[in-house]
Amino acid sequence: MATYHIEHRHSAETCFGAPGPDDEKRSLWTMVGENAKNNNVDIKFFKVNPSEHVFFILLEAENYSDVEKVIGQCKKTGDFIVTPVMDQNFF
């Protein structure tokens, strides 16, 4: 399985969380967990920095196509950087 680090960013003006939640955009994100299960993708972590409007996700997937099946619907909510990563071997 390959590992992918995903960073999502959106602005305060396009934020879909509090104080003015956008239920349509939020619903796209609620699909991520089920999409991962349906596509044999393991979510290693999913962290957010709400004050900076940044999400950090680490996934293990068979290939990039499976990553798209998990997060593809969310791309309309902001910018994404998807980076394949590997374990370090320094220690």
Phi and psi in radians as a Rosetta constraint file:
Dihedral C 1 N 2 CA 2 C 2 CIRCULARHARMONIC -1.617 0.35
Dihedral N 2 CA 2 C 2 N 3 CIRCULARHARMONIC 2.720 0.35
Dihedral C 2 N 3 CA 3 C 3 CIRCULARHARMONIC -1.985 0.35
Dihedral N 3 CA 3 C 3 N 4 CIRCULARHARMONIC 2.390 0.35
Dihedral C 3 N 4 CA 4 C 4 CIRCULARHARMONIC -2.254 0.35
Dihedral N 4 CA 4 C 4 N 5 CIRCULARHARMONIC 2.268 0.35
Dihedral C 4 N 5 CA 5 C 5 CIRCULARHARMONIC -1.711 0.35
Dihedral N 5 CA 5 C 5 N 6 CIRCULARHARMONIC 2.242 0.35
Dihedral C 5 N 6 CA 6 C 6 CIRCULARHARMONIC -2.093 0.35
Dihedral N 6 CA 6 C 6 N 7 CIRCULARHARMONIC 2.297 0.35
Dihedral C 6 N 7 CA 7 C 7 CIRCULARHARMONIC -2.120 0.35
Dihedral N 7 CA 7 C 7 N 8 CIRCULARHARMONIC 2.192 0.35
Dihedral C 7 N 8 CA 8 C 8 CIRCULARHARMONIC -2.006 0.35
Dihedral N 8 CA 8 C 8 N 9 CIRCULARHARMONIC 2.395 0.35
Dihedral C 8 N 9 CA 9 C 9 CIRCULARHARMONIC -2.333 0.35
Dihedral N 9 CA 9 C 9 N 10 CIRCULARHARMONIC 2.501 0.35
Dihedral C 9 N 10 CA 10 C 10 CIRCULARHARMONIC -2.498 0.35
Dihedral N 10 CA 10 C 10 N 11 CIRCULARHARMONIC 2.895 0.35
Dihedral C 10 N 11 CA 11 C 11 CIRCULARHARMONIC -1.607 0.35
Dihedral N 11 CA 11 C 11 N 12 CIRCULARHARMONIC 2.931 0.35
Dihedral C 11 N 12 CA 12 C 12 CIRCULARHARMONIC -1.072 0.35
Dihedral N 12 CA 12 C 12 N 13 CIRCULARHARMONIC -0.596 0.35
Dihedral C 12 N 13 CA 13 C 13 CIRCULARHARMONIC -1.229 0.35
Dihedral N 13 CA 13 C 13 N 14 CIRCULARHARMONIC -0.505 0.35
Dihedral C 13 N 14 CA 14 C 14 CIRCULARHARMONIC -1.844 0.35
Dihedral N 14 CA 14 C 14 N 15 CIRCULARHARMONIC 0.191 0.35
Dihedral C 14 N 15 CA 15 C 15 CIRCULARHARMONIC -1.083 0.35
Dihedral N 15 CA 15 C 15 N 16 CIRCULARHARMONIC 2.417 0.35
Dihedral C 15 N 16 CA 16 C 16 CIRCULARHARMONIC -1.864 0.35
Dihedral N 16 CA 16 C 16 N 17 CIRCULARHARMONIC 0.134 0.35
Dihedral C 16 N 17 CA 17 C 17 CIRCULARHARMONIC -1.734 0.35
Dihedral N 17 CA 17 C 17 N 18 CIRCULARHARMONIC -2.874 0.35
Dihedral C 17 N 18 CA 18 C 18 CIRCULARHARMONIC -1.066 0.35
Dihedral N 18 CA 18 C 18 N 19 CIRCULARHARMONIC 2.612 0.35
Dihedral C 18 N 19 CA 19 C 19 CIRCULARHARMONIC -1.561 0.35
Dihedral N 19 CA 19 C 19 N 20 CIRCULARHARMONIC -0.176 0.35
Dihedral C 19 N 20 CA 20 C 20 CIRCULARHARMONIC -2.100 0.35
Dihedral N 20 CA 20 C 20 N 21 CIRCULARHARMONIC 1.293 0.35
Dihedral C 20 N 21 CA 21 C 21 CIRCULARHARMONIC -1.040 0.35
Dihedral N 21 CA 21 C 21 N 22 CIRCULARHARMONIC 2.508 0.35
Dihedral C 21 N 22 CA 22 C 22 CIRCULARHARMONIC -1.887 0.35
Dihedral N 22 CA 22 C 22 N 23 CIRCULARHARMONIC 1.724 0.35
Dihedral C 22 N 23 CA 23 C 23 CIRCULARHARMONIC -1.075 0.35
Dihedral N 23 CA 23 C 23 N 24 CIRCULARHARMONIC -0.564 0.35
Dihedral C 23 N 24 CA 24 C 24 CIRCULARHARMONIC -1.134 0.35
Dihedral N 24 CA 24 C 24 N 25 CIRCULARHARMONIC -0.834 0.35
Dihedral C 24 N 25 CA 25 C 25 CIRCULARHARMONIC -1.193 0.35
Dihedral N 25 CA 25 C 25 N 26 CIRCULARHARMONIC -0.685 0.35
Dihedral C 25 N 26 CA 26 C 26 CIRCULARHARMONIC -1.073 0.35
Dihedral N 26 CA 26 C 26 N 27 CIRCULARHARMONIC -0.649 0.35
Dihedral C 26 N 27 CA 27 C 27 CIRCULARHARMONIC -1.110 0.35
Dihedral N 27 CA 27 C 27 N 28 CIRCULARHARMONIC -0.528 0.35
Dihedral C 27 N 28 CA 28 C 28 CIRCULARHARMONIC -1.106 0.35
Dihedral N 28 CA 28 C 28 N 29 CIRCULARHARMONIC -0.682 0.35
Dihedral C 28 N 29 CA 29 C 29 CIRCULARHARMONIC -1.277 0.35
Dihedral N 29 CA 29 C 29 N 30 CIRCULARHARMONIC -0.552 0.35
Dihedral C 29 N 30 CA 30 C 30 CIRCULARHARMONIC -1.195 0.35
Dihedral N 30 CA 30 C 30 N 31 CIRCULARHARMONIC -0.274 0.35
Dihedral C 30 N 31 CA 31 C 31 CIRCULARHARMONIC -1.367 0.35
Dihedral N 31 CA 31 C 31 N 32 CIRCULARHARMONIC -0.284 0.35
Dihedral C 31 N 32 CA 32 C 32 CIRCULARHARMONIC -1.029 0.35
Dihedral N 32 CA 32 C 32 N 33 CIRCULARHARMONIC -0.826 0.35
Dihedral C 32 N 33 CA 33 C 33 CIRCULARHARMONIC -1.052 0.35
Dihedral N 33 CA 33 C 33 N 34 CIRCULARHARMONIC -0.844 0.35
Dihedral C 33 N 34 CA 34 C 34 CIRCULARHARMONIC -1.167 0.35
Dihedral N 34 CA 34 C 34 N 35 CIRCULARHARMONIC -0.707 0.35
Dihedral C 34 N 35 CA 35 C 35 CIRCULARHARMONIC -1.046 0.35
Dihedral N 35 CA 35 C 35 N 36 CIRCULARHARMONIC -0.693 0.35
Dihedral C 35 N 36 CA 36 C 36 CIRCULARHARMONIC -1.095 0.35
Dihedral N 36 CA 36 C 36 N 37 CIRCULARHARMONIC -0.809 0.35
Dihedral C 36 N 37 CA 37 C 37 CIRCULARHARMONIC -1.049 0.35
Dihedral N 37 CA 37 C 37 N 38 CIRCULARHARMONIC -0.774 0.35
Dihedral C 37 N 38 CA 38 C 38 CIRCULARHARMONIC -1.193 0.35
Dihedral N 38 CA 38 C 38 N 39 CIRCULARHARMONIC -0.326 0.35
Dihedral C 38 N 39 CA 39 C 39 CIRCULARHARMONIC -2.050 0.35
Dihedral N 39 CA 39 C 39 N 40 CIRCULARHARMONIC 0.293 0.35
Dihedral C 39 N 40 CA 40 C 40 CIRCULARHARMONIC 0.979 0.35
Dihedral N 40 CA 40 C 40 N 41 CIRCULARHARMONIC 0.742 0.35
Dihedral C 40 N 41 CA 41 C 41 CIRCULARHARMONIC -1.914 0.35
Dihedral N 41 CA 41 C 41 N 42 CIRCULARHARMONIC 2.305 0.35
Dihedral C 41 N 42 CA 42 C 42 CIRCULARHARMONIC -1.740 0.35
Dihedral N 42 CA 42 C 42 N 43 CIRCULARHARMONIC 2.080 0.35
Dihedral C 42 N 43 CA 43 C 43 CIRCULARHARMONIC -1.490 0.35
Dihedral N 43 CA 43 C 43 N 44 CIRCULARHARMONIC 1.905 0.35
Dihedral C 43 N 44 CA 44 C 44 CIRCULARHARMONIC -1.362 0.35
Dihedral N 44 CA 44 C 44 N 45 CIRCULARHARMONIC -0.709 0.35
Dihedral C 44 N 45 CA 45 C 45 CIRCULARHARMONIC -2.732 0.35
Dihedral N 45 CA 45 C 45 N 46 CIRCULARHARMONIC 2.703 0.35
Dihedral C 45 N 46 CA 46 C 46 CIRCULARHARMONIC -2.517 0.35
Dihedral N 46 CA 46 C 46 N 47 CIRCULARHARMONIC 1.783 0.35
Dihedral C 46 N 47 CA 47 C 47 CIRCULARHARMONIC -2.084 0.35
Dihedral N 47 CA 47 C 47 N 48 CIRCULARHARMONIC 2.641 0.35
Dihedral C 47 N 48 CA 48 C 48 CIRCULARHARMONIC -2.252 0.35
Dihedral N 48 CA 48 C 48 N 49 CIRCULARHARMONIC 2.613 0.35
Dihedral C 48 N 49 CA 49 C 49 CIRCULARHARMONIC -2.054 0.35
Dihedral N 49 CA 49 C 49 N 50 CIRCULARHARMONIC 1.610 0.35
Dihedral C 49 N 50 CA 50 C 50 CIRCULARHARMONIC -1.115 0.35
Dihedral N 50 CA 50 C 50 N 51 CIRCULARHARMONIC -0.558 0.35
Dihedral C 50 N 51 CA 51 C 51 CIRCULARHARMONIC -1.251 0.35
Dihedral N 51 CA 51 C 51 N 52 CIRCULARHARMONIC -0.441 0.35
Dihedral C 51 N 52 CA 52 C 52 CIRCULARHARMONIC -1.759 0.35
Dihedral N 52 CA 52 C 52 N 53 CIRCULARHARMONIC -0.109 0.35
Dihedral C 52 N 53 CA 53 C 53 CIRCULARHARMONIC 1.057 0.35
Dihedral N 53 CA 53 C 53 N 54 CIRCULARHARMONIC 0.836 0.35
Dihedral C 53 N 54 CA 54 C 54 CIRCULARHARMONIC -2.252 0.35
Dihedral N 54 CA 54 C 54 N 55 CIRCULARHARMONIC 2.387 0.35
Dihedral C 54 N 55 CA 55 C 55 CIRCULARHARMONIC -1.962 0.35
Dihedral N 55 CA 55 C 55 N 56 CIRCULARHARMONIC 2.507 0.35
Dihedral C 55 N 56 CA 56 C 56 CIRCULARHARMONIC -2.197 0.35
Dihedral N 56 CA 56 C 56 N 57 CIRCULARHARMONIC 2.175 0.35
Dihedral C 56 N 57 CA 57 C 57 CIRCULARHARMONIC -2.313 0.35
Dihedral N 57 CA 57 C 57 N 58 CIRCULARHARMONIC 2.418 0.35
Dihedral C 57 N 58 CA 58 C 58 CIRCULARHARMONIC -2.129 0.35
Dihedral N 58 CA 58 C 58 N 59 CIRCULARHARMONIC 2.126 0.35
Dihedral C 58 N 59 CA 59 C 59 CIRCULARHARMONIC -2.118 0.35
Dihedral N 59 CA 59 C 59 N 60 CIRCULARHARMONIC 2.590 0.35
Dihedral C 59 N 60 CA 60 C 60 CIRCULARHARMONIC -1.962 0.35
Dihedral N 60 CA 60 C 60 N 61 CIRCULARHARMONIC 2.200 0.35
Dihedral C 60 N 61 CA 61 C 61 CIRCULARHARMONIC -2.501 0.35
Dihedral N 61 CA 61 C 61 N 62 CIRCULARHARMONIC 2.727 0.35
Dihedral C 61 N 62 CA 62 C 62 CIRCULARHARMONIC -1.111 0.35
Dihedral N 62 CA 62 C 62 N 63 CIRCULARHARMONIC -0.653 0.35
Dihedral C 62 N 63 CA 63 C 63 CIRCULARHARMONIC -2.803 0.35
Dihedral N 63 CA 63 C 63 N 64 CIRCULARHARMONIC 2.998 0.35
Dihedral C 63 N 64 CA 64 C 64 CIRCULARHARMONIC -1.104 0.35
Dihedral N 64 CA 64 C 64 N 65 CIRCULARHARMONIC -0.564 0.35
Dihedral C 64 N 65 CA 65 C 65 CIRCULARHARMONIC -1.014 0.35
Dihedral N 65 CA 65 C 65 N 66 CIRCULARHARMONIC -0.682 0.35
Dihedral C 65 N 66 CA 66 C 66 CIRCULARHARMONIC -1.184 0.35
Dihedral N 66 CA 66 C 66 N 67 CIRCULARHARMONIC -0.600 0.35
Dihedral C 66 N 67 CA 67 C 67 CIRCULARHARMONIC -1.066 0.35
Dihedral N 67 CA 67 C 67 N 68 CIRCULARHARMONIC -0.789 0.35
Dihedral C 67 N 68 CA 68 C 68 CIRCULARHARMONIC -1.059 0.35
Dihedral N 68 CA 68 C 68 N 69 CIRCULARHARMONIC -0.634 0.35
Dihedral C 68 N 69 CA 69 C 69 CIRCULARHARMONIC -1.152 0.35
Dihedral N 69 CA 69 C 69 N 70 CIRCULARHARMONIC -0.443 0.35
Dihedral C 69 N 70 CA 70 C 70 CIRCULARHARMONIC -1.487 0.35
Dihedral N 70 CA 70 C 70 N 71 CIRCULARHARMONIC -0.790 0.35
Dihedral C 70 N 71 CA 71 C 71 CIRCULARHARMONIC -1.968 0.35
Dihedral N 71 CA 71 C 71 N 72 CIRCULARHARMONIC -0.096 0.35
Dihedral C 71 N 72 CA 72 C 72 CIRCULARHARMONIC -0.927 0.35
Dihedral N 72 CA 72 C 72 N 73 CIRCULARHARMONIC -0.698 0.35
Dihedral C 72 N 73 CA 73 C 73 CIRCULARHARMONIC -1.159 0.35
Dihedral N 73 CA 73 C 73 N 74 CIRCULARHARMONIC -0.344 0.35
Dihedral C 73 N 74 CA 74 C 74 CIRCULARHARMONIC -1.460 0.35
Dihedral N 74 CA 74 C 74 N 75 CIRCULARHARMONIC -0.192 0.35
Dihedral C 74 N 75 CA 75 C 75 CIRCULARHARMONIC -1.083 0.35
Dihedral N 75 CA 75 C 75 N 76 CIRCULARHARMONIC -0.356 0.35
Dihedral C 75 N 76 CA 76 C 76 CIRCULARHARMONIC -1.378 0.35
Dihedral N 76 CA 76 C 76 N 77 CIRCULARHARMONIC -0.002 0.35
Dihedral C 76 N 77 CA 77 C 77 CIRCULARHARMONIC -1.686 0.35
Dihedral N 77 CA 77 C 77 N 78 CIRCULARHARMONIC -0.070 0.35
Dihedral C 77 N 78 CA 78 C 78 CIRCULARHARMONIC 2.780 0.35
Dihedral N 78 CA 78 C 78 N 79 CIRCULARHARMONIC -2.860 0.35
Dihedral C 78 N 79 CA 79 C 79 CIRCULARHARMONIC -1.576 0.35
Dihedral N 79 CA 79 C 79 N 80 CIRCULARHARMONIC 2.571 0.35
Dihedral C 79 N 80 CA 80 C 80 CIRCULARHARMONIC -2.269 0.35
Dihedral N 80 CA 80 C 80 N 81 CIRCULARHARMONIC 2.520 0.35
Dihedral C 80 N 81 CA 81 C 81 CIRCULARHARMONIC -2.203 0.35
Dihedral N 81 CA 81 C 81 N 82 CIRCULARHARMONIC 2.113 0.35
Dihedral C 81 N 82 CA 82 C 82 CIRCULARHARMONIC -1.990 0.35
Dihedral N 82 CA 82 C 82 N 83 CIRCULARHARMONIC 2.081 0.35
Dihedral C 82 N 83 CA 83 C 83 CIRCULARHARMONIC -2.165 0.35
Dihedral N 83 CA 83 C 83 N 84 CIRCULARHARMONIC 2.104 0.35
Dihedral C 83 N 84 CA 84 C 84 CIRCULARHARMONIC -1.164 0.35
Dihedral N 84 CA 84 C 84 N 85 CIRCULARHARMONIC 2.371 0.35
Dihedral C 84 N 85 CA 85 C 85 CIRCULARHARMONIC -2.329 0.35
Dihedral N 85 CA 85 C 85 N 86 CIRCULARHARMONIC 2.875 0.35
Dihedral C 85 N 86 CA 86 C 86 CIRCULARHARMONIC -2.432 0.35
Dihedral N 86 CA 86 C 86 N 87 CIRCULARHARMONIC 2.873 0.35
Dihedral C 86 N 87 CA 87 C 87 CIRCULARHARMONIC -1.093 0.35
Dihedral N 87 CA 87 C 87 N 88 CIRCULARHARMONIC 2.525 0.35
Dihedral C 87 N 88 CA 88 C 88 CIRCULARHARMONIC -1.401 0.35
Dihedral N 88 CA 88 C 88 N 89 CIRCULARHARMONIC 2.744 0.35
Dihedral C 88 N 89 CA 89 C 89 CIRCULARHARMONIC -2.202 0.35
Dihedral N 89 CA 89 C 89 N 90 CIRCULARHARMONIC 0.512 0.35
Dihedral C 89 N 90 CA 90 C 90 CIRCULARHARMONIC -1.361 0.35
Dihedral N 90 CA 90 C 90 N 91 CIRCULARHARMONIC -0.512 0.35
